[in-house]
Amino acid sequence: MPREHLVSQTFLQLADTLVADFDIIDLLTMLADRCVELVDADAAGILLADANGNLRVMAASSEQARLLELFQLQNEEGPCVEAFQSGQPVTETELRSALGGWPRFTPYAVGAGFRSVYALPMRLRSTIIGALNLFRAEPGPMPAADVQLAQAFADVASVAILQDQATREIQVREGQLQHALDSRVIIEQAKGVLCERAHIDMPTAFDKIRAHARTNNLQLTAVAADIVAGTISLADLAASAPRRRSR
């Protein structure tokens, strides 16, 4: 497949995630593989931060790259860790000269056959979610166009992941709001039932519902539903004295 077509296909696959459900592991694995195919890199790895800000290995183009990423995390040292912490690209075109900055990572990476590395932050504006690592067997700089392409891949993937996260959070909030609205309807129905049965006003009816819920360590909605269903009697409610009146 021509390189230009593969680049276009990669961006299309990344863009598809903005409008459809997707498997984040599959997406990032595809991204790592495409980086090796399309830019001057021999291996690639992707780290993402969890809810506590701790980096996790999410994808790698090879087992060797995965182990190298794990080594960085275990030792809290290396280009990918720095790129995530700073939000800036980290480049080392001759790993053997990086021993002072990465005393544990450098000999491990060189021993694995790598001589240069590019770590690119995965970010959207000020939000940094992880880093993309590109490992090279040869020392020296990577072509600038390749670095730009890899960063573009990382940026689009970051947008997709954050968009998916925002969508899920909205769905959770909408679900919580709908639950609250549904609960309020049931409570109003229960108040109406009590008003009719006990010949009391609406505030007093709510006080009785709340008092019974508190006395029996139950949720208001559950008590209201039982009142509407007729499984809680007036005598049961009378045994739970209201603590105060609501407006």
C-alpha positions as CSV (number, residue, x, y, z in Angstrom):
1,M,0.0,0.0,0.0
2,P,1.4,3.4,-0.9
3,R,2.7,5.4,2.0
4,E,0.3,8.4,1.3
5,H,-2.7,6.1,1.3
6,L,-1.6,4.4,4.5
7,V,-1.2,7.8,6.2
8,S,-4.7,8.8,5.0
9,Q,-6.2,5.6,6.2
10,T,-4.6,6.0,9.6
11,F,-6.0,9.4,10.1
12,L,-9.4,8.1,8.9
13,Q,-9.3,5.3,11.4
14,L,-8.4,7.8,14.2
15,A,-11.2,10.2,13.1
16,D,-13.8,7.3,13.0
17,T,-13.4,7.0,16.8
18,L,-15.0,10.4,17.2
19,V,-18.4,9.2,16.0
20,A,-18.4,5.6,17.0
21,D,-17.6,3.2,19.9
22,F,-14.1,1.9,19.7
23,D,-11.6,-0.3,21.5
24,I,-8.9,1.9,22.9
25,I,-6.3,-0.9,23.1
26,D,-7.0,-1.9,19.4
27,L,-6.7,1.8,18.4
28,L,-3.4,2.4,20.2
29,T,-1.9,-0.9,19.0
30,M,-2.8,0.1,15.4
31,L,-1.2,3.5,16.0
32,A,2.1,1.9,17.4
33,D,2.2,-0.4,14.4
34,R,1.6,2.4,11.9
35,C,4.3,4.5,13.4
36,V,6.8,1.7,12.7
37,E,5.5,1.4,9.2
38,L,5.3,5.1,8.3
39,V,8.1,6.8,10.1
40,D,11.8,6.1,10.6
41,A,11.3,4.1,13.8
42,D,12.1,0.4,14.6
43,A,9.7,0.1,17.5
44,A,7.0,2.1,19.2
45,G,5.3,2.1,22.6
46,I,2.4,4.1,24.0
47,L,1.8,5.0,27.7
48,L,-1.4,6.5,29.1
49,A,-2.1,7.9,32.5
50,D,-4.8,6.3,34.7
51,A,-7.3,8.3,36.9
52,N,-4.6,8.7,39.5
53,G,-2.0,10.1,37.0
54,N,0.1,6.9,37.0
55,L,1.4,5.8,33.6
56,R,0.4,2.4,32.2
57,V,1.7,0.6,29.1
58,M,-1.3,0.5,26.7
59,A,0.3,-0.6,23.4
60,A,3.6,-1.6,21.8
61,S,4.7,-2.6,18.3
62,S,6.7,-5.5,19.7
63,E,7.3,-7.4,23.0
64,Q,10.8,-5.8,23.2
65,A,9.2,-2.3,23.1
66,R,6.6,-3.3,25.7
67,L,9.3,-4.5,28.1
68,L,11.3,-1.3,27.5
69,E,8.3,0.8,28.4
70,L,7.7,-1.3,31.5
71,F,11.3,-0.8,32.5
72,Q,10.8,3.0,32.3
73,L,7.8,2.8,34.6
74,Q,9.3,0.5,37.1
75,N,12.4,2.7,37.4
76,E,10.4,6.0,37.0
77,E,13.1,7.1,34.5
78,G,13.3,7.6,30.7
79,P,12.2,9.7,27.8
80,C,8.5,8.7,27.9
81,V,8.2,9.6,31.6
82,E,9.8,12.9,30.9
83,A,7.6,13.7,27.9
84,F,4.5,13.0,30.0
85,Q,5.7,15.1,33.0
86,S,6.8,18.1,30.9
87,G,4.3,17.9,28.1
88,Q,7.1,18.5,25.7
89,P,8.9,16.2,23.2
90,V,12.0,14.5,24.5
91,T,14.7,13.6,22.0
92,E,18.0,11.7,22.3
93,T,19.8,11.0,19.1
94,E,22.6,9.1,20.8
95,L,21.4,7.1,23.7
96,R,24.9,6.2,24.8
97,S,25.5,9.9,25.8
98,A,22.3,9.9,28.0
99,L,23.8,7.8,30.8
100,G,23.9,10.8,33.1
101,G,20.3,11.6,32.7
102,W,18.9,8.1,32.6
103,P,21.5,5.8,34.3
104,R,19.2,2.8,34.4
105,F,17.2,3.2,31.3
106,T,20.1,4.0,29.0
107,P,22.1,0.7,29.3
108,Y,18.9,-1.3,29.2
109,A,17.7,0.4,25.9
110,V,21.2,0.1,24.3
111,G,21.4,-3.5,25.4
112,A,18.0,-4.0,23.6
113,G,19.5,-2.7,20.4
114,F,18.3,0.9,20.4
115,R,20.6,3.9,19.8
116,S,18.1,6.8,19.6
117,V,14.6,7.7,20.9
118,Y,11.9,10.2,20.4
119,A,9.2,10.6,23.1
120,L,6.2,12.7,22.0
121,P,3.5,13.8,24.5
122,M,-0.1,12.8,23.9
123,R,-2.0,16.0,24.7
124,L,-4.9,18.3,23.9
125,R,-4.0,21.9,24.8
126,S,-3.0,21.7,28.4
127,T,-4.3,18.2,29.1
128,I,-1.6,15.6,28.8
129,I,-2.8,12.0,28.8
130,G,0.3,10.0,28.0
131,A,3.2,9.7,25.6
132,L,4.3,8.0,22.4
133,N,7.8,6.5,22.3
134,L,9.7,5.9,19.0
135,F,12.8,3.8,19.3
136,R,15.5,3.6,16.6
137,A,18.3,1.1,16.1
138,E,20.5,3.7,14.5
139,P,21.8,6.9,16.1
140,G,21.2,10.3,14.6
141,P,18.1,12.5,14.0
142,M,14.8,11.3,12.6
143,P,13.6,13.2,9.5
144,A,11.6,16.3,10.7
145,A,8.6,15.3,8.6
146,D,8.5,11.9,10.3
147,V,8.5,13.5,13.7
148,Q,5.7,15.9,12.7
149,L,3.6,13.0,11.4
150,A,4.1,10.9,14.5
151,Q,3.1,13.9,16.7
152,A,0.0,14.5,14.5
153,F,-1.0,10.8,15.0
154,A,-0.5,11.3,18.8
155,D,-2.5,14.5,18.8
156,V,-5.5,13.0,16.9
157,A,-5.4,9.9,19.1
158,S,-5.5,12.2,22.2
159,V,-8.5,14.0,20.8
160,A,-10.3,10.7,20.2
161,I,-9.6,9.4,23.7
162,L,-10.6,12.6,25.5
163,Q,-13.7,12.9,23.3
164,D,-14.7,9.3,24.2
165,Q,-14.0,10.1,27.9
166,A,-16.1,13.3,27.8
167,T,-19.0,11.4,26.1
168,R,-19.0,8.7,28.7
169,E,-18.9,11.3,31.5
170,I,-21.9,13.1,29.9
171,Q,-23.8,9.9,29.7
172,V,-23.1,9.2,33.3
173,R,-24.3,12.7,34.3
174,E,-27.4,12.4,32.1
175,G,-28.1,9.0,33.6
176,Q,-27.8,10.5,37.1
177,L,-30.0,13.4,36.2
178,Q,-32.7,11.2,34.7
179,H,-32.6,9.0,37.8
180,A,-33.1,12.1,40.0
181,L,-36.0,13.2,37.8
182,D,-37.6,9.8,37.9
183,S,-37.1,9.6,41.7
184,R,-38.8,13.0,42.1
185,V,-41.8,11.8,40.2
186,I,-42.2,8.7,42.4
187,I,-41.9,10.8,45.6
188,E,-44.6,13.2,44.3
189,Q,-46.8,10.3,43.6
190,A,-46.3,8.9,47.1
191,K,-47.0,12.3,48.7
192,G,-50.3,12.4,46.7
193,V,-51.2,8.9,47.9
194,L,-50.6,9.9,51.6
195,C,-52.5,13.1,51.3
196,E,-55.5,11.2,50.1
197,R,-55.3,8.3,52.5
198,A,-54.3,10.2,55.7
199,H,-56.0,13.5,54.9
200,I,-52.8,15.5,55.4
201,D,-51.1,18.2,53.4
202,M,-48.2,17.7,51.0
203,P,-45.3,19.0,53.3
204,T,-46.5,16.7,56.1
205,A,-46.7,13.8,53.7
206,F,-43.1,14.4,52.6
207,D,-42.0,14.6,56.3
208,K,-43.6,11.2,56.9
209,I,-41.8,9.7,53.9
210,R,-38.4,11.1,54.9
211,A,-38.8,10.2,58.6
212,H,-39.7,6.6,57.6
213,A,-36.7,6.4,55.3
214,R,-34.3,7.7,57.9
215,T,-35.7,5.6,60.7
216,N,-35.3,2.4,58.6
217,N,-32.2,3.4,56.8
218,L,-33.9,3.3,53.4
219,Q,-33.7,5.5,50.3
220,L,-36.5,8.1,49.9
221,T,-37.3,6.7,46.4
222,A,-37.6,3.1,47.7
223,V,-40.0,4.2,50.5
224,A,-42.0,6.3,48.0
225,A,-42.3,3.4,45.6
226,D,-43.5,1.1,48.4
227,I,-46.1,3.7,49.4
228,V,-47.4,3.9,45.9
229,A,-47.4,0.1,45.7
230,G,-49.3,-0.1,49.0
231,T,-46.7,-2.2,50.8
232,I,-46.2,0.4,53.5
233,S,-49.2,1.2,55.6
234,L,-50.2,4.4,57.4
235,A,-49.5,2.6,60.7
236,D,-45.9,1.9,59.5
237,L,-45.5,5.6,58.8
238,A,-47.0,6.6,62.1
239,A,-44.3,4.7,63.9
240,S,-41.7,6.9,62.3
241,A,-42.2,10.4,63.8
242,P,-41.2,13.3,61.5
243,R,-38.2,15.2,62.8
244,R,-39.0,18.5,61.2
245,R,-41.3,19.9,58.6
246,S,-40.2,20.7,55.0
247,R,-41.3,23.6,53.0
